[in-house]
């Protein structure tokens, strides 16, 4: 009998889900920072869906880099009507900081010590790093931001930010216009190396290289991704379902950008029932659907809605590294219209415009290795 009870308790432990909290002082299992909660989840070490750890984050701003290296973790804002959960940080490429450790991650002890600076921040300095071991990561109603190209913070200045040796990048000060084209550099809001990650009602903000997709498959539902240059990029097979793709723009001298930079060897990106919009607060010039990070780039836009004729150039696609878009078999488009319902002229497109027959057997699950996300 004792053995049976112990076995039952063991099974309950293995198959029990755990709830952790950030910003809820009245709750047990409450933590001061998101990283503290992530570290606790790591010690629990969930290894299946039944053992998933859900981190409930109270509305507010959380200014720190977050590294997730444990599977079956969920970030959730249970109270989006009360405000957003903003996860934000400031690392950018081409600069060095007191806080960067040898791996390129933020280290609070180095930040406090302020003895020497390092560059080479990991994965475009992403605010949230979902590493390869963190498979089946989920996020719902979370805002991911890299503030580098959006505004200066006092913490960044205290971190001794300065350009790398030999760089022509501007020195970053409280008076620098970081929204200007000449101040812009690569700075990711999130880097996803993990497989089977999914996002619902999330927002991703930066300018260049906002969202890195490294693991496959990935799924994004009803999300907003904003940026200007290659702001969705990587090797993944990923579906962006009913998402808003927003041009960030610049404070001065607007220049057209690229929504995607794909080098997928598989099915690549499927932009399904998405809309392309413009940030109303900055100057925006028409850009393109994407440019090829490699000859193997695969990006397919299906039933896209363009806000107006100043969102996408007539050619539709751009070149990169000597690879011309008309030579990329994976650049495809179908059913593009304007917000007013009128069809978009595709006579000058450099990608492949498909017919009804071509997309008649479109299989979304093919892009996700026949996986069915819970947010689908």
Buried (B, 14 or more C-beta within 10 A) or exposed (E): EEEEEEEEEEEEEEEEEBBBBBBBEEBEBBBEBBBBBBBBBBEBEBEEEEBBBBBBBBBEEBBBBBBBBBBBBBBBBBBBEEEBBBBBBBBBBBBBBBBBEEEBBBBEEBBEEEEEBBBEBBBBBBBBBBBEEBBBBBBBBBBBBBBBBBEBBEBBEEBBBBBBEEBEBBEBEEEEEBBBBEBBBBBBBBBBBBBBBBBBBBBBBBBBBBBBBBBBBBBBBBBBBBBBBBBBBBBBBBBBBBBBBBBBBBBEEBBBBBBBBBBBBBBBBBBBBBBBBBBEEBBBBBBBBBBBBBBBBBBBBBBBBBBEEBBBBBBBBBBBEEBBBEEBEBBBBBBBBBEEEEEBEBEEBBBBBBEEEEBEEBEBEBBBEEBEBEBB
